[in-house]
Amino acid sequence: MLRHKALFAFLFFAALVWPLSSATLNFMVVETGPPRESPSGDGPPAVFESSALWEDCLLDLFFEAGHIVSNSPILRLAGLSAADFPGSNRPAGNFPPEILPEMEAAALGGADYLILALLVYPPGAAGPKAKPEEVNLRVYSFSSREGPGLEEGPFTCRLVYEGGAPLNPSPEAPPEGNRPGGPAWGEEGGKEIERDRAKRLIRGLVPHIKD
């Protein structure tokens, strides 16, 4: 009986404290490079599997870190690159108008941070198994007073972190763990390598999220 009372007290205390020590995050995966329409012209193409993998990794890792997370739909912006988004190279630049409604909804909904994962695909990428060539990760704070300030309509955000890495190496430079004779990039074993690399890069964002 005492053990049950102690467990109840712990759960009650955790329920009170956990939300107070967590940041509220909204994240968005943006595919850049390939056209927005399917090759047949019958509407938008399906989301690339790699984009869905990154979305899952972002959700899992930040939830495990104790934060409150939500996501916006994966977007595909044709012909753009990471340089078209405000960052250290363009601190006073504007965001592409396609993502502003989602950013506004996140800010007005009480999010503390917006996390953008910009996946750069080859211009001719097609089919669900196409792989991104690189990723650019950015953390924008809706409350921080540090970093370049970016005003977009009813909200202001600040860039607090930016980093990137190549993702789809050439055969001469396979990803770590993907050696000759092992699983090919994009096959089942290669997908686990891709997931591990995504998680390793995303973990680098966690210290920049302040409760």
Backbone bond lengths (Angstrom), bond angles and torsions (degrees), N, CA, C in turn:
res aa  C-N    CA-C-N  psi(-1)  N-CA   C-N-CA  omega(-1)  CA-C   N-CA-C  phi
1 M - - - 1.467 - - 1.524 111.26 -
2 L 1.346 114.44 -44.91 1.462 117.50 178.47 1.518 111.52 -63.18
3 R 1.347 115.86 -36.61 1.458 119.06 179.75 1.520 110.42 -63.45
4 H 1.353 116.30 -40.16 1.466 119.62 179.08 1.529 110.83 -64.92
5 K 1.340 115.88 -38.74 1.465 118.96 178.95 1.523 110.94 -66.02
6 A 1.339 115.99 -39.63 1.467 119.67 178.73 1.523 110.94 -64.94
7 L 1.342 117.46 -40.91 1.457 121.29 178.73 1.515 110.61 -64.13
8 F 1.340 116.37 -42.68 1.462 119.43 179.18 1.522 110.68 -62.62
9 A 1.335 116.54 -42.05 1.460 120.11 179.69 1.524 110.92 -62.55
10 F 1.345 116.57 -41.36 1.465 120.14 178.72 1.523 111.37 -63.31
11 L 1.342 117.16 -45.89 1.459 120.67 -179.05 1.524 111.05 -65.09
12 F 1.330 116.13 -38.03 1.459 119.48 178.86 1.527 110.41 -64.96
13 F 1.348 116.21 -43.38 1.464 120.54 178.54 1.523 110.99 -64.04
14 A 1.345 117.59 -42.59 1.461 121.71 179.82 1.512 110.86 -62.65
15 A 1.334 116.81 -39.47 1.463 120.30 -179.70 1.516 111.38 -63.98
16 L 1.355 116.34 -31.32 1.455 119.50 179.42 1.526 112.10 -79.71
17 V 1.332 116.00 -39.06 1.464 120.25 -172.18 1.519 112.16 -85.90
18 W 1.337 119.52 -39.46 1.464 122.20 -172.56 1.525 113.37 -54.79
19 P 1.352 120.20 -47.15 1.455 118.22 179.84 1.524 112.84 -65.02
20 L 1.362 116.77 -29.19 1.450 119.37 -176.72 1.522 112.25 -74.68
21 S 1.328 117.59 -19.96 1.451 120.70 -177.15 1.529 111.77 -106.33
22 S 1.323 117.46 18.00 1.454 121.72 -176.65 1.516 110.74 -119.25
23 A 1.330 114.88 149.05 1.461 120.72 171.65 1.520 108.60 -94.81
24 T 1.310 115.67 152.86 1.460 121.44 177.05 1.519 108.02 -100.87
25 L 1.320 116.44 120.86 1.457 122.28 -173.31 1.517 110.74 -118.19
26 N 1.313 115.68 141.97 1.462 121.36 167.53 1.518 106.58 -122.14
27 F 1.316 117.43 133.20 1.448 119.19 179.00 1.522 111.03 -125.49
28 M 1.318 114.13 154.02 1.455 120.99 -176.85 1.522 109.11 -141.07
29 V 1.322 115.92 129.32 1.457 122.26 173.63 1.523 107.81 -97.44
30 V 1.323 116.22 125.91 1.464 121.56 -178.73 1.524 108.93 -120.08
31 E 1.320 116.50 123.39 1.463 122.17 175.32 1.524 108.16 -90.59
32 T 1.310 117.30 125.66 1.461 120.77 177.08 1.518 109.13 -119.82
33 G 1.326 115.53 151.34 1.459 120.72 177.07 1.509 114.71 114.88
34 P 1.354 118.96 -67.85 1.469 120.06 -174.27 1.524 112.00 -75.36
35 P 1.333 117.86 162.46 1.465 120.93 179.68 1.518 112.04 -64.55
36 R 1.337 115.92 154.60 1.458 120.56 -178.72 1.519 112.08 -78.79
37 E 1.316 117.39 -20.84 1.459 120.69 -179.70 1.515 110.32 -99.50
38 S 1.323 117.26 152.04 1.452 121.77 176.26 1.521 109.26 -69.05
39 P 1.333 119.01 155.75 1.465 121.49 -179.08 1.531 113.44 -54.61
40 S 1.336 117.40 -30.74 1.464 120.25 -179.13 1.516 112.10 -81.80
41 G 1.341 116.63 -9.73 1.459 119.76 178.76 1.508 114.26 77.25
42 D 1.343 117.82 15.58 1.461 120.34 -176.60 1.526 112.05 -100.63
43 G 1.321 116.82 32.68 1.455 120.11 176.34 1.513 112.12 118.55
44 P 1.325 116.14 -179.80 1.466 119.74 -177.73 1.518 110.92 -66.63
45 P 1.339 117.34 142.77 1.468 120.50 179.19 1.520 111.30 -73.43
46 A 1.299 115.71 165.90 1.459 120.46 177.71 1.525 110.39 -67.83
47 V 1.321 115.35 153.72 1.463 120.74 177.53 1.525 109.16 -64.81
48 F 1.330 116.36 139.51 1.457 120.49 176.25 1.537 109.51 -65.27
49 E 1.315 116.49 144.34 1.463 120.94 179.68 1.523 111.51 -60.30
50 S 1.334 117.15 -36.50 1.464 120.14 179.95 1.528 111.19 -64.22
51 S 1.319 116.98 -35.22 1.465 120.05 178.84 1.524 110.29 -65.88
52 A 1.334 116.44 -42.57 1.463 120.21 177.47 1.526 110.83 -63.91
53 L 1.340 116.75 -36.43 1.467 120.81 177.81 1.525 110.50 -62.19
54 W 1.334 117.23 -44.85 1.457 120.56 178.78 1.519 111.09 -63.73
55 E 1.319 116.80 -39.28 1.459 120.31 178.77 1.528 110.49 -61.48
56 D 1.332 116.49 -44.46 1.468 120.84 178.95 1.527 111.31 -62.42
57 C 1.333 116.65 -42.12 1.465 120.14 -178.70 1.526 111.35 -66.07
58 L 1.309 117.60 -40.52 1.463 120.57 177.57 1.523 110.81 -61.43
59 L 1.319 115.92 -46.39 1.466 120.39 179.89 1.521 110.95 -61.34
60 D 1.325 116.61 -48.14 1.466 120.57 -175.56 1.523 112.28 -64.27
61 L 1.336 116.71 -48.39 1.464 119.41 -172.44 1.524 112.58 -69.30
62 F 1.334 117.55 -40.44 1.460 118.22 -179.36 1.525 111.68 -75.18
63 F 1.331 117.16 -30.69 1.463 119.46 174.41 1.526 109.77 -66.54
64 E 1.332 116.24 -42.80 1.463 119.98 178.42 1.529 111.62 -64.43
65 A 1.349 116.55 -28.03 1.465 120.43 177.99 1.528 111.92 -78.08
66 G 1.338 116.84 -1.22 1.464 120.58 175.23 1.504 115.52 93.20
67 H 1.333 118.04 12.68 1.455 120.62 -179.12 1.532 111.37 -95.87
68 I 1.302 115.21 160.79 1.463 122.27 176.35 1.521 106.98 -92.10
69 V 1.316 117.84 119.20 1.459 120.89 -171.00 1.529 111.77 -122.21
70 S 1.311 114.72 147.09 1.460 122.54 170.89 1.519 107.23 -144.56
71 N 1.311 117.00 161.91 1.460 119.37 -178.75 1.512 111.00 -132.08
72 S 1.318 114.34 151.10 1.468 121.91 171.61 1.520 108.11 -95.94
73 P 1.330 118.01 159.50 1.472 119.79 -179.56 1.521 111.91 -60.29
74 I 1.325 116.44 147.62 1.459 121.46 174.39 1.519 109.26 -63.71
75 L 1.332 115.81 131.12 1.463 121.29 -179.14 1.520 109.97 -112.94
76 R 1.324 115.67 149.61 1.463 121.40 173.29 1.526 108.08 -119.97
77 L 1.328 115.82 120.73 1.457 121.82 -178.47 1.525 108.36 -117.63
78 A 1.308 115.72 107.80 1.465 121.18 -173.61 1.518 111.55 -68.70
79 G 1.327 114.87 139.41 1.456 120.70 170.59 1.510 115.35 73.32
80 L 1.331 118.89 5.53 1.454 120.55 -179.94 1.522 110.13 -100.35
81 S 1.321 114.85 163.63 1.455 121.47 174.96 1.517 108.21 -135.30
82 A 1.327 116.40 177.82 1.463 119.96 179.77 1.522 111.54 -60.01
83 A 1.338 117.63 -27.45 1.462 120.91 -179.03 1.522 112.48 -68.09
84 D 1.337 117.49 -13.57 1.459 120.86 -179.99 1.523 112.69 -86.98
85 F 1.330 117.37 1.60 1.453 121.90 179.01 1.519 109.10 -112.16
86 P 1.333 118.26 145.69 1.465 119.68 178.47 1.518 111.17 -57.89
87 G 1.311 115.14 133.43 1.456 120.50 179.91 1.499 109.27 -162.99
88 S 1.313 116.75 -161.08 1.455 120.29 -178.88 1.526 111.41 -63.38
89 N 1.358 116.11 -26.54 1.461 119.02 179.41 1.527 112.25 -81.62
90 R 1.340 117.22 -23.26 1.468 122.09 -178.99 1.524 108.52 -141.19
91 P 1.324 118.81 68.93 1.462 120.52 -173.91 1.521 113.99 -64.05
92 A 1.313 117.77 -22.66 1.466 119.77 -178.60 1.526 111.97 -106.66
93 G 1.338 116.92 13.21 1.448 119.67 -176.86 1.515 113.46 -76.09
94 N 1.314 115.46 172.41 1.455 121.97 179.33 1.527 110.15 -101.15
95 F 1.322 115.54 151.48 1.449 120.44 174.15 1.527 109.47 -78.18
96 P 1.336 117.57 150.26 1.463 119.32 172.39 1.526 109.60 -55.72
97 P 1.336 118.11 135.58 1.479 119.79 -174.68 1.514 113.60 -60.12
98 E 1.327 118.24 -22.22 1.468 120.03 -177.66 1.524 112.85 -64.97
99 I 1.354 117.50 -26.83 1.461 118.08 -176.68 1.526 112.93 -99.24
100 L 1.329 117.72 -7.19 1.463 119.88 -176.73 1.528 113.77 -61.39
101 P 1.345 120.02 -40.67 1.473 117.99 178.50 1.531 112.57 -59.34
102 E 1.334 117.04 -39.09 1.456 119.82 179.41 1.532 111.11 -68.67
103 M 1.333 116.75 -38.89 1.458 120.13 178.48 1.524 110.79 -65.69
104 E 1.321 116.26 -42.41 1.466 119.89 179.13 1.523 110.58 -62.85
105 A 1.341 116.20 -42.55 1.466 119.63 179.51 1.523 110.66 -62.48
106 A 1.345 117.18 -39.57 1.465 120.51 179.13 1.524 111.04 -65.87
107 A 1.346 116.79 -44.33 1.461 120.49 -178.34 1.524 111.27 -65.36
108 L 1.323 116.39 -46.87 1.460 119.70 -178.47 1.527 111.32 -72.16
109 G 1.333 116.89 -20.63 1.454 120.38 177.51 1.513 113.83 -83.45
110 G 1.325 117.36 0.65 1.452 120.44 174.96 1.517 115.77 97.67
111 A 1.330 118.31 11.45 1.468 119.70 179.42 1.522 110.30 -67.76
112 D 1.321 115.72 140.66 1.464 121.11 175.26 1.523 111.43 -84.83
113 Y 1.340 116.24 -32.23 1.461 121.38 -175.67 1.523 110.42 -138.80
114 L 1.320 114.32 150.67 1.456 122.37 167.64 1.522 107.15 -117.35
115 I 1.322 116.42 129.84 1.456 121.73 177.89 1.516 108.51 -113.50
116 L 1.327 116.43 121.66 1.462 121.90 178.35 1.524 109.28 -106.34
117 A 1.312 115.86 128.45 1.457 121.83 171.33 1.525 106.75 -111.77
118 L 1.314 116.37 104.54 1.462 122.10 -178.19 1.518 108.62 -94.37
119 L 1.318 116.65 109.70 1.459 122.35 -179.27 1.521 108.82 -99.96
120 V 1.322 115.87 117.28 1.461 121.37 -175.75 1.533 108.72 -94.91
121 Y 1.323 115.45 111.07 1.461 122.08 178.44 1.528 110.13 -98.77
122 P 1.325 117.68 155.32 1.471 119.47 174.12 1.526 109.91 -60.49
123 P 1.340 118.69 147.62 1.472 120.60 -179.14 1.522 113.81 -55.11
124 G 1.330 117.34 -32.38 1.456 119.82 -178.15 1.514 113.85 -94.36
125 A 1.333 118.01 14.18 1.466 120.63 -177.53 1.520 110.72 -60.04
126 A 1.323 116.11 134.28 1.463 121.39 179.83 1.521 108.56 -150.90
127 G 1.319 115.69 153.35 1.451 120.24 -179.70 1.508 111.29 86.28
128 P 1.324 117.72 150.01 1.470 120.90 -173.81 1.518 114.84 -64.72
129 K 1.337 118.59 -20.33 1.456 120.97 -175.67 1.530 113.40 -96.11
130 A 1.325 117.80 8.04 1.467 120.19 176.22 1.527 109.68 -59.35
131 K 1.327 115.80 145.22 1.459 121.04 -175.59 1.527 111.55 -112.20
132 P 1.335 117.00 140.61 1.467 119.75 175.98 1.521 110.63 -71.50
133 E 1.319 115.36 149.65 1.466 120.74 178.74 1.524 112.01 -85.00
134 E 1.337 115.97 -29.73 1.460 119.56 179.92 1.520 109.55 -158.56
135 V 1.318 114.85 165.23 1.461 121.04 176.59 1.516 108.43 -128.19
136 N 1.320 115.33 143.78 1.455 121.53 172.63 1.519 106.33 -124.96
137 L 1.332 116.78 122.87 1.459 122.29 -177.24 1.516 109.77 -110.12
138 R 1.326 115.73 132.21 1.463 120.09 -179.45 1.522 109.86 -136.29
139 V 1.322 114.70 140.40 1.452 121.51 176.32 1.523 107.57 -116.51
140 Y 1.326 115.91 122.76 1.458 122.06 176.82 1.526 108.25 -113.84
141 S 1.319 116.44 134.33 1.453 121.65 178.69 1.526 109.46 -103.46
142 F 1.320 115.49 135.16 1.457 120.45 175.67 1.520 111.77 -87.05
143 S 1.341 117.46 -5.49 1.458 120.11 -176.14 1.522 113.77 -126.68
144 S 1.323 118.28 -19.14 1.455 120.71 -176.19 1.524 111.73 -67.20
145 R 1.327 115.19 144.94 1.462 120.74 175.09 1.518 111.78 -100.69
146 E 1.337 115.73 4.79 1.455 120.74 179.82 1.517 109.84 -105.25
147 G 1.333 116.09 142.75 1.457 120.39 179.05 1.518 111.54 97.57
148 P 1.344 116.66 167.99 1.463 120.60 -179.16 1.522 111.63 -60.52
149 G 1.327 116.93 131.16 1.459 121.34 178.43 1.516 111.21 -87.49
150 L 1.318 116.34 135.66 1.460 122.88 -178.16 1.519 108.41 -127.01
151 E 1.311 116.49 112.25 1.452 120.26 -179.64 1.522 109.60 -97.73
152 E 1.322 115.14 126.06 1.456 121.39 179.49 1.519 108.47 -135.92
153 G 1.334 116.35 93.40 1.455 119.91 177.75 1.514 111.83 63.37
154 P 1.350 117.36 -123.41 1.471 120.40 -172.52 1.520 114.48 -81.58
155 F 1.325 119.18 3.76 1.453 118.98 -178.18 1.525 110.56 -137.87
156 T 1.324 114.52 159.26 1.459 122.67 175.19 1.524 108.20 -125.81
157 C 1.318 116.62 134.81 1.458 119.53 176.50 1.524 108.70 -133.62
158 R 1.322 115.10 161.73 1.459 121.24 -178.36 1.517 109.83 -131.16
159 L 1.317 115.05 138.05 1.456 120.83 176.56 1.521 108.85 -74.86
160 V 1.337 117.14 120.79 1.461 120.48 179.55 1.528 112.19 -113.93
161 Y 1.314 117.59 -12.75 1.461 120.05 177.20 1.520 109.45 -158.18
162 E 1.334 115.02 143.44 1.469 121.26 173.29 1.527 108.47 -147.53
163 G 1.308 116.80 133.53 1.460 121.60 177.36 1.515 109.64 -159.63
164 G 1.315 116.08 162.91 1.457 119.61 -179.05 1.510 111.27 -158.58
165 A 1.336 114.68 170.92 1.462 119.91 -179.57 1.520 108.93 -163.13
166 P 1.346 117.66 149.24 1.470 119.96 171.55 1.524 109.24 -69.18
167 L 1.339 116.13 147.59 1.466 120.02 -176.08 1.518 113.71 -120.10
168 N 1.308 117.29 -38.90 1.463 120.48 -173.28 1.514 108.93 -110.34
169 P 1.332 117.06 83.84 1.461 119.84 -173.37 1.515 112.36 -73.43
170 S 1.284 114.80 164.47 1.459 120.99 176.94 1.518 109.22 -74.47
171 P 1.334 118.33 164.74 1.466 119.77 178.64 1.521 112.93 -58.23
172 E 1.340 116.76 -27.05 1.460 119.36 -179.91 1.528 111.49 -74.16
173 A 1.328 117.52 -18.44 1.464 120.97 -178.50 1.522 109.20 -132.57
174 P 1.345 117.83 71.43 1.461 120.11 -178.04 1.517 111.42 -66.96
175 P 1.327 117.75 155.15 1.465 119.70 178.57 1.509 110.59 -63.29
176 E 1.327 115.22 158.43 1.451 120.54 -178.96 1.528 110.50 -54.93
177 G 1.306 116.71 129.06 1.453 120.89 179.89 1.510 113.59 90.48
178 N 1.346 117.75 -12.24 1.465 120.70 -178.36 1.523 107.99 -104.33
179 R 1.311 116.24 76.01 1.452 121.74 -174.40 1.529 111.35 -92.46
180 P 1.317 117.67 161.12 1.469 119.82 176.16 1.519 110.71 -51.87
181 G 1.323 115.11 134.81 1.454 120.61 -177.11 1.514 112.82 93.07
182 G 1.328 117.46 -13.25 1.462 121.66 177.93 1.514 110.46 -92.55
183 P 1.328 118.45 -170.33 1.461 121.66 -178.74 1.518 111.66 -66.10
184 A 1.320 116.26 141.15 1.462 120.70 179.03 1.522 109.87 -72.72
185 W 1.325 115.53 151.37 1.467 121.57 177.76 1.528 108.16 -59.03
186 G 1.330 117.19 121.32 1.451 121.20 -179.86 1.520 113.14 102.65
187 E 1.345 118.19 -18.80 1.450 119.78 174.08 1.526 109.17 -78.91
188 E 1.344 115.91 176.68 1.461 119.06 -172.49 1.521 112.18 -56.32
189 G 1.349 117.09 -47.85 1.456 119.10 177.83 1.510 112.07 -64.65
190 G 1.339 116.10 -37.90 1.454 120.00 177.78 1.510 112.36 -65.24
191 K 1.341 116.94 -30.20 1.465 120.10 178.80 1.523 110.87 -65.03
192 E 1.326 117.24 -36.77 1.459 119.96 177.14 1.527 110.91 -66.25
193 I 1.335 116.14 -37.56 1.459 119.69 175.81 1.526 109.71 -63.72
194 E 1.325 116.08 -42.67 1.462 120.46 178.26 1.527 110.79 -61.09
195 R 1.322 116.90 -42.01 1.464 120.97 179.14 1.533 110.90 -64.51
196 D 1.328 116.32 -42.39 1.463 119.71 179.92 1.525 111.19 -63.43
197 R 1.309 116.94 -40.73 1.475 119.67 179.76 1.516 110.28 -67.30
198 A 1.338 117.86 -39.60 1.462 120.99 177.91 1.525 110.24 -61.20
199 K 1.328 116.89 -45.66 1.460 119.79 -179.54 1.527 111.30 -63.87
200 R 1.328 116.43 -38.59 1.464 119.31 -179.82 1.530 110.71 -63.48
201 L 1.320 117.25 -40.31 1.466 120.46 179.48 1.527 111.15 -71.27
202 I 1.324 117.03 -39.39 1.459 120.51 -178.87 1.525 110.64 -66.93
203 R 1.321 117.20 -35.64 1.474 119.63 178.83 1.528 111.69 -58.86
204 G 1.325 116.64 -27.03 1.454 119.84 177.35 1.517 113.30 -67.23
205 L 1.335 117.89 -14.95 1.467 121.31 179.04 1.523 111.95 -83.89
206 V 1.333 116.38 -28.15 1.455 120.51 -169.99 1.534 113.30 -55.45
207 P 1.352 119.93 -42.85 1.482 118.34 -179.54 1.525 114.30 -63.84
208 H 1.327 117.66 -16.13 1.460 120.18 -178.39 1.525 112.36 -89.83
209 I 1.329 117.02 0.01 1.460 121.13 176.34 1.509 107.79 -97.94
210 K 1.318 116.40 114.88 1.460 121.76 -179.00 1.529 108.98 -101.07
211 D 1.331 115.83 132.62 1.469 120.39 -179.91 1.521 110.63 -69.29
